[in-house]
Amino acid sequence: MTPFRYDRAGDVAEAVRMGNAPGAAYLGGGTNLVDLLRETVARPERLVDVSALSGAISETDDGGLLIGAGVRNTALAAHPVVRERYPVLARAILAGASAQIRNMATVGGNLMQRTRCTYFYDTDGSRCNKREPGSGCDARGGFTRIHAVLGASEACVATHPSDMCVALAALDAVVHVERQGATRTVAFGDFHRLPGERPDLDTVLEPGELITAVELPALSVAARSTYRKVRDRASYAFALISVAAALEMEGEQVADIRVAFGGVAHKPWRATQVEGALRGAALTDEAIGAAAALEFADAQLLRDNAFKPALATRTLIAVLNALKTGETA
Amino acid sequence: MSIVVNGLAVDPPGDPRVSLLDHLRETLHLTGTKKGCNQGACGACTVLVDGERILSCLALAVQYDGRDITTIEGLAEGDALHPLQAAFIEHDGFQCGYCTPGQICSAIGMAAEAKRGVPSHVSADLGGAVTLTRAEVQERMSGNLCRCGAHNGIIDAILETVA
């Protein structure tokens, strides 16, 4: 690790004042950042510890939920309201990492975690436009089993590693952000970026901005929702493909639906084309397959990830059928 | 402020780059906690912070100023082993022993989570009380790898002691 100064912020106002300094970075649970520091991928001059701030979950006046950025992943997954009204979020969190890591990791940190592309971490041997802008991308032409099929660019084919964020994308969450003298909210779908020419920028946050909370709207469709993750081993592995889905049926027809995919893109992928095609339609395997085909029509396949559209489609069919029949586990 | 380790107050490191794991092993010479991968992938460094299991390799020690740490050295009462330590011996829950301190600290934290009703990836019902079946323990302990392959004995010891 390169040397840095460490400060523990006493409140949000102090945190954003400290975080305004050049070279400053915010520290949550550390489960990704400490690793990035050790690998010298991250080289901040100052760490502002915000892990003890914003640790509450409260119900909002309109029936939603306001989740403090410092809430630990375990606490969020175990919260009674999340388990009852937003099961997809509890299931997504529980599918991620290990129990030890979920006990450490914060909600804000989960949004800010960086890709698990091995070339991004390989500081000694690989070029990476996300790590060193303009240096090139050794993932292209390399081992690409975990890489993106949608929304990638010539500069970067990395995927976003979070499970929790896939659920938040499906749930129309809103991110609350603060910096010195200003607050704003960002729709979850706009929070993470596609790589384009600037894969070094994962999110739309400006320097010094701090996530203070994630808000879930009241969403009746979310009561019947779940998350399914397909990975190379049964537990404690990143997703090859994941599906977050919520479904409300009216007889044989889809009354309302939310779908997001993980493991396919530089950001959690809200499947608006799947939703558009299935809303009001009869929920058959053929209809789901056709809807998924629309979503993946522009997929750009690499050497090792050509299985992803088909795997995502099969997973989506399984998940929506399970939600339809009430088998959500 | 100070970090309390197994009931004893110690100073946090002067250099904020020191991990909790290195602080325990190199400064306090509590070498029971093991360094496996040093990147959050194996669970060998698991310790309890205020009763919750965490990975000490991904923890900066300064972040834990004011917190209460329990390591494997803090579990036995004198010569009387913690029941889980005794069960690991009884069930051959190890071969080389390198993952064992992390496994045992993790299992203690796991039992507390189950008691609080924290669900897992394999829980069919998100809302109900937790029954620690074999499948539940396997999932909840998936963050602790044993390269000797003693997992069956480890799960047996845990099921007998805390389930």
Interface residues (C-beta under 8 A of the other chain):
Chain A: M1 P3 F4 R5 Y6 R8 L27 G29 G30 T31 V34 D35 L37 R38 L47 D49 S51 T74 A77 A78 P80 R83 E84 P87 A90 R91 L94 A95 A97 S98 A99 Q100 I101 N103 M104 A234 S235 Y236 A329
Chain B: P16 R17 S19 N38 Q39 G40 G43 T46 E52 R53 I54 L55 C57 L58 A59 L60 V62 Q63 D65 S106 G109 M110 E113 R116 G117 V118 P119 S120 H121 S123 A124 D125 L126 G127 Q138 E139 R140 S142 G143 N144
